[in-house]
Amino acid sequence: MIKLYGIRMSNYYSLAKALLIEKGLDFEEVKAPPSQDEDYLVRSPMGKMPAIEVDGKFLSESLAIATYLEKLRPSPRLIPEDPFEAGKTLELVCHMKLDVELVARRCLPEVFFKQPVSEETKASTKSDLQKGIKAVSRLFIGEPYALGETLTLADFYACYCLPLASSIAQGMFSMDLLADQPRMQAVLTKMAEHPSVRRVGEEQKQ
Ligand SMILES: N[C@@H](CCC(=O)N[C@@H](CS)C(=O)NCC(=O)O)C(=O)O
């Protein structure tokens, strides 16, 4: 059985968990807060969560995990079979991950843990975040899902990247990151009711 390492409050742990549920795979959750201890780094070389264990072997990075799960259990398909559409899905995933979530994360210590970040960091975060959300907006072209009529991996990344970035933008800059993004808002509303995502949310409260 697949083991999922991390803690439930993590957005990327929640994403990996939602994908395991979506794919109908059996898995066991192992509580493992991030650490730089050697036994943790064996599972996840940057000491981050999530990581999974399969037959005694480890895999970290949510996108690597998502790719593995897609190959392991192709149905329901979350990365389109068409090569170009598959590329477009991963393109959108990468921009949400790298140009929105990861950028907002620079100010996470101040917003969530009252650990001040520098004025320089705040300024670069604000401008990079505005650029990142515009980039994502250009690619977020579908309805009712991010890329059209079919649910894809991009919808899961939207669900677990955009709300975190939005809370940080609100807490740090009083900025409503999604104010002019009705498509993103509609996807977040739809995904909040999606069964695997709901289960993750319910179990997070336990
Ligand atoms: N690129 C990684 C990011 C994972 C990540 O940022 N995890 C956070 C929790 S949501 C973490 O472990 N942070 C602890 C740390 O940075 O030391 C992925 O996609 O899995």
The ligand as an SDF file (V2000), in Angstrom:
LIG
                    3D

 20 19  0  0  0  0  0  0  0  0999 V2000
    7.6140   21.9190   -4.7110 N   0  0  0  0  0  0  0  0  0  0  0  0
    7.0830   21.1690   -3.5930 C   0  0  0  0  0  0  0  0  0  0  0  0
    6.6430   22.1440   -2.5300 C   0  0  0  0  0  0  0  0  0  0  0  0
    6.2510   21.4500   -1.2590 C   0  0  0  0  0  0  0  0  0  0  0  0
    6.1590   22.4300   -0.1170 C   0  0  0  0  0  0  0  0  0  0  0  0
    6.3480   23.6470   -0.2610 O   0  0  0  0  0  0  0  0  0  0  0  0
    5.8360   21.8920    1.0470 N   0  0  0  0  0  0  0  0  0  0  0  0
    5.7760   22.7220    2.2330 C   0  0  0  0  0  0  0  0  0  0  0  0
    4.4780   22.4720    2.9650 C   0  0  0  0  0  0  0  0  0  0  0  0
    3.0700   22.8830    1.9750 S   0  0  0  0  0  0  0  0  0  0  0  0
    6.8980   22.3160    3.1650 C   0  0  0  0  0  0  0  0  0  0  0  0
    7.1780   21.1300    3.3280 O   0  0  0  0  0  0  0  0  0  0  0  0
    7.5150   23.3120    3.7850 N   0  0  0  0  0  0  0  0  0  0  0  0
    8.5570   23.0940    4.7420 C   0  0  0  0  0  0  0  0  0  0  0  0
    9.8760   23.6370    4.3010 C   0  0  0  0  0  0  0  0  0  0  0  0
    9.9420   24.3760    3.3100 O   0  0  0  0  0  0  0  0  0  0  0  0
   10.8720   23.3240    4.9770 O   0  0  0  0  0  0  0  0  0  0  0  0
    5.9200   20.2690   -4.0570 C   0  0  0  0  0  0  0  0  0  0  0  0
    5.2930   20.5990   -5.0680 O   0  0  0  0  0  0  0  0  0  0  0  0
    5.6780   19.2190   -3.4290 O   0  0  0  0  0  0  0  0  0  0  0  0
  1  2  1  0
  2  3  1  0
  2 18  1  0
  3  4  1  0
  4  5  1  0
  5  6  2  0
  5  7  1  0
  7  8  1  0
  8  9  1  0
  8 11  1  0
  9 10  1  0
 11 12  2  0
 11 13  1  0
 13 14  1  0
 14 15  1  0
 15 16  2  0
 15 17  1  0
 18 19  2  0
 18 20  1  0
M  END
$$$$
